[in-house]
Amino acid sequence: MNIKGFGNSPISDLKTQQPSSKAEKAARSENAATESSASGTNSTTVELSSKARGLKEIERSLADLPEVDSNRVRDLRARIESGEYQVDSSKVAEKLLGIEENF
């Protein structure tokens, strides 16, 4: 076992190796599927159901979307800075209670 020090744990190494976006993750999984079928060594055939194909299509379309809605963030930031954004504490409390009920 090689211990290099505090910031070099195997977990932090894994975090840096993971794809940074949904699009990269989708591309990586698609490349792996292409490579395994192109090698010719895999004789197993897998057929996806129509639901699975539909889910895969949804996954691809979601991978193209940004992870953060920049327009909404910009609008909220402007409302907060101008003082027009008001938090309704009763709505926040209702949502928190609703989350707790699901547990």
C-alpha angles and dihedrals in degrees: 000000000000116000112190100177142271108323097037102077120144089247094056088047089054091050092055092048096053119098112264099219141037090245092056091049092051092047091049093052091046091050091050091053091048093048094050093050093044094053092067092215094102111083096175117106122206125193120197121219119240089256091053091049090049091050090049090053091050089049091053093049091048091050088061093056121089115253091230127044098230094189092054092047091050092049093048092047091052092048092049093048092048092048096240095113109094123183115224101216094195091057091048090050092049091051092048091050090049091053091049091053090058091060 
